[in-house]
Structure formats: structure tokens, C-alpha cells
Amino acid sequence: MTRFLVAVTACVSGVAHTYMAAERFEKLCQQEKWTVKVETQGALGAENVITAEDIAKANVSVLITDIDIQGMDRFLSCRRVETTTSMFLLEPQKVMSVIERAFTLPNGTHLKVN
């Protein structure tokens, strides 16, 4: 079964951690053989924007953010995992194991990784 994830990364300054987290997440998903689309909300604004169709197809939504993101309401009814950029960059395997668990949970489930 192919797994499809959507993710948003955003940090306070909208520069380094936003893009570092996006790149790292894409690489880890590739290792897991998961398909992923990552939206970055950085200094240049939102890039690679996730559509309603993307969210409807996604098995899990992942929010790797330090700030309130634009369009948060898009993710309210789907399975989602939330964490900060620093937690993700420091302990990516912890976050990935929570994502793995989220695949089996009902839609609307919200897991936070601290």
C-alpha cells in the first residue's frame, strides 16, 4: 500500500529551519517509501501549496512548525501529527515513529510530539 503524506514546515524567521525541516522530512519519507508533498511557509511566503485534493488523498498530515500557519483549518478533520522544527531536527526518528502509528488511527486524530 502506498502511503501519501502532506506536510507544512514553518519557523519563526521563515528561513533556515523551515527549509532544513522540509528537506529532512522529504528524505526520511523517501527512505520509508512514502510519497510526500511538503509546503513551506517561509520568508518567501507559501511555496508548494497543499491543495484540498492533496489533503483528501493524504493518509496523514504533518505540521512541523514553530508558528501559527496559514490555512490551519485545512487540516482539522484529517489525521495529523504536530511538532516543532527543533524537535523534528533533533529527534526525527521519534517523530517518524509517531507518524507511523498515526496511519492506523481514525481521521480527526491529533498527535503532538514534544
VOBA-1610 file (N, C-alpha, C; in pm, whole numbers, padded with zeros to 5 digits, always signed):
BEGIN
Met+00084-00118+00000Met+00000+00000+00000Met+00089+00125+00000Thr+00064+00213-00095Thr+00139+00338-00100Thr+00083+00435+00003Arg+00170+00495+00078Arg+00128+00593+00178Arg+00163+00731+00127Phe+00067+00822+00140Phe+00085+00959+00094Phe+00069+01053+00212Leu+00168+01139+00232Leu+00164+01236+00340Leu+00173+01376+00283Val+00112+01470+00355Val+00133+01611+00326Val+00193+01671+00452Ala+00274+01774+00434Ala+00339+01837+00549Ala+00355+01986+00523Val+00356+02060+00634Val+00386+02203+00629Val+00501+02227+00725Thr+00603+02300+00678Thr+00711+02341+00767Thr+00714+02493+00774Ala+00738+02545+00894Ala+00744+02690+00914Ala+00816+02719+01045Cys+00911+02812+01041Cys+00981+02853+01162Cys+00960+03003+01183Val+01007+03055+01293Val+00985+03194+01329Val+01042+03290+01225Ser+01166+03266+01182Ser+01228+03357+01086Ser+01190+03325+00942Gly+01140+03204+00920Gly+01099+03166+00785Gly+01215+03139+00691Val+01330+03106+00749Val+01446+03084+00664Val+01501+02943+00690Ala+01607+02932+00763Ala+01684+02807+00773Ala+01602+02686+00819His+01541+02691+00936His+01475+02572+00990His+01356+02528+00905Thr+01286+02622+00844Thr+01174+02587+00757Thr+01221+02494+00646Tyr+01328+02532+00579Tyr+01377+02456+00464Tyr+01457+02333+00505Met+01530+02341+00617Met+01602+02225+00668Met+01504+02113+00705Ala+01395+02151+00773Ala+01296+02052+00813Ala+01228+01991+00691Ala+01197+02073+00592Ala+01133+02022+00471Ala+01222+01920+00400Glu+01349+01956+00384Glu+01442+01867+00315Glu+01462+01737+00392Arg+01477+01747+00521Arg+01498+01627+00605Arg+01376+01537+00601Phe+01257+01598+00609Phe+01134+01519+00608Phe+01118+01446+00474Glu+01145+01515+00366Glu+01136+01451+00234Glu+01231+01332+00223Lys+01352+01346+00273Lys+01449+01236+00267Lys+01405+01117+00352Leu+01353+01145+00471Leu+01307+01036+00559Leu+01187+00964+00499Cys+01096+01038+00438Cys+00981+00976+00372Cys+01026+00890+00255Gln+01125+00937+00181Gln+01178+00861+00070Gln+01237+00728+00119Gln+01307+00733+00233Gln+01363+00609+00290Gln+01253+00511+00329Glu+01140+00564+00376Glu+01027+00480+00416Glu+00943+00436+00296Lys+00975+00490+00177Lys+00899+00465+00054Lys+00758+00524+00063Trp+00747+00637+00131Trp+00622+00712+00139Trp+00628+00827+00039Thr+00518+00857-00023Thr+00508+00972-00111Thr+00473+01092-00025Val+00533+01207-00053Val+00510+01324+00032Val+00507+01451-00051Lys+00426+01545-00006Lys+00425+01680-00061Lys+00443+01774+00057Val+00546+01859+00050Val+00578+01948+00160Val+00556+02093+00117Glu+00474+02162+00192Glu+00452+02307+00174Glu+00542+02379+00273Thr+00617+02476+00224Thr+00697+02559+00315Thr+00630+02695+00326Gln+00622+02743+00449Gln+00572+02878+00475Gln+00688+02955+00534Gly+00768+03012+00444Gly+00889+03079+00485Gly+00888+03226+00452Ala+01005+03284+00449Ala+01022+03427+00422Ala+00968+03466+00286Leu+00964+03372+00192Leu+00914+03399+00057Leu+00764+03374+00045Gly+00698+03344+00157Gly+00556+03311+00154Gly+00538+03160+00141Ala+00416+03119+00113Ala+00386+02976+00100Ala+00433+02927-00037Glu+00508+02817-00036Glu+00557+02756-00159Glu+00513+02609-00161Asn+00486+02558-00281Asn+00443+02420-00298Asn+00314+02395-00218Val+00219+02484-00234Val+00097+02486-00152Val+00018+02356-00165Ile-00023+02304-00050Ile-00103+02182-00042Ile-00249+02217-00071Thr-00310+02143-00162Thr-00448+02168-00202Thr-00544+02082-00119Ala-00672+02115-00129Ala-00775+02034-00063Ala-00772+01891-00117Glu-00743+01877-00246Glu-00734+01743-00307Glu-00616+01665-00248Asp-00503+01732-00228Asp-00386+01667-00165Asp-00424+01615-00026Ile-00491+01700+00051Ile-00527+01663+00188Ile-00625+01547+00188Ala-00721+01548+00095Ala-00819+01439+00086Ala-00751+01305+00054Lys-00645+01308-00026Lys-00572+01186-00062Lys-00474+01141+00046Ala-00433+01233+00133Ala-00327+01203+00230Ala-00373+01107+00339Asn-00282+01016+00376Asn-00307+00927+00489Asn-00284+01001+00620Val-00184+01090+00622Val-00150+01167+00742Val-00100+01305+00700Ser-00137+01406+00778Ser-00082+01541+00761Ser+00016+01566+00874Val+00128+01628+00842Val+00232+01652+00941Val+00262+01802+00942Leu+00254+01862+01059Leu+00282+02005+01075Leu+00407+02019+01159Ile+00514+02065+01096Ile+00643+02083+01162Ile+00664+02234+01170Thr+00610+02294+01275Thr+00601+02440+01278Thr+00633+02497+01416Asp+00680+02621+01414Asp+00706+02696+01537Asp+00610+02814+01549Ile+00531+02835+01446Ile+00439+02949+01441Ile+00302+02900+01395Asp+00201+02987+01409Asp+00070+02957+01354Asp+00083+02965+01202Ile+00034+02864+01135Ile+00048+02860+00989Ile-00077+02915+00921Gln-00058+02957+00797Gln-00170+02999+00714Gln-00250+02876+00674Gly-00381+02886+00685Gly-00466+02775+00640Gly-00469+02655+00732Met-00452+02675+00861Met-00454+02564+00956Met-00586+02487+00949Asp-00694+02557+00921Asp-00826+02493+00917Asp-00833+02381+00812Arg-00744+02381+00715Arg-00740+02275+00613Arg-00716+02138+00675Phe-00650+02135+00791Phe-00603+02010+00849Phe-00685+01961+00968Leu-00793+02028+01000Leu-00868+01997+01122Leu-00937+01861+01120Ser-00982+01814+01004Ser-01059+01689+01002Ser-00977+01568+00962Cys-00847+01585+00941Cys-00766+01470+00899Cys-00673+01425+01012Arg-00615+01305+00994Arg-00514+01259+01088Arg-00396+01354+01079Arg-00349+01402+01194Arg-00234+01491+01185Arg-00140+01471+01303Val-00014+01496+01272Val+00093+01493+01372Val+00155+01631+01372Glu+00170+01688+01491Glu+00229+01821+01504Glu+00354+01814+01590Thr+00453+01891+01549Thr+00576+01903+01626Thr+00644+02035+01589Thr+00750+02067+01659Thr+00826+02188+01628Thr+00943+02153+01536Thr+00998+02254+01471Thr+01112+02227+01383Thr+01230+02176+01464Ser+01254+02232+01582Ser+01370+02187+01661Ser+01353+02043+01707Met+01232+02005+01751Met+01210+01866+01793Met+01231+01773+01675Phe+01179+01810+01560Phe+01195+01724+01442Phe+01340+01712+01402Leu+01413+01823+01399Leu+01553+01819+01356Leu+01642+01746+01457Leu+01607+01755+01586Leu+01687+01688+01690Leu+01652+01540+01706Glu+01523+01506+01691Glu+01479+01368+01713Glu+01386+01321+01600Pro+01436+01317+01480Pro+01348+01283+01367Pro+01286+01143+01379Gln+01360+01047+01433Gln+01304+00912+01442Gln+01188+00904+01540Lys+01191+00984+01644Lys+01079+00989+01738Lys+00953+01038+01666Val+00969+01143+01587Val+00857+01198+01512Val+00809+01097+01407Met+00899+01033+01338Met+00862+00936+01235Met+00787+00817+01295Ser+00824+00775+01415Ser+00753+00662+01476Ser+00610+00701+01515Val+00589+00826+01555Val+00453+00873+01584Val+00372+00880+01455Ile+00434+00924+01348Ile+00366+00927+01218Ile+00325+00785+01177Glu+00415+00691+01194Glu+00385+00550+01161Glu+00261+00502+01238Arg+00253+00538+01365Arg+00137+00500+01448Arg+00011+00569+01400Ala+00024+00693+01353Ala-00093+00772+01312Ala-00166+00709+01193Phe-00095+00633+01110Phe-00160+00570+00994Phe-00278+00483+01034Thr-00275+00427+01154Thr-00378+00332+01198Thr-00491+00398+01277Leu-00480+00527+01302Leu-00579+00597+01386Leu-00691+00658+01302Pro-00806+00687+01366Pro-00918+00745+01290Pro-00889+00887+01242Asn-00956+00926+01133Asn-00946+01064+01086Asn-00986+01159+01197Gly-00924+01275+01199Gly-00951+01373+01303Gly-00861+01357+01425Thr-00783+01247+01430Thr-00691+01226+01541Thr-00576+01326+01531His-00542+01383+01644His-00436+01484+01651His-00332+01437+01752Leu-00211+01414+01705Leu-00100+01373+01792Leu+00004+01483+01795Lys+00053+01513+01914Lys+00155+01618+01930Lys+00283+01551+01981Val+00395+01583+01919Val+00525+01529+01961Val+00604+01641+02024Asn+00631+01628+02154Asn+00707+01731+02228Asn+00846+01683+02257
//
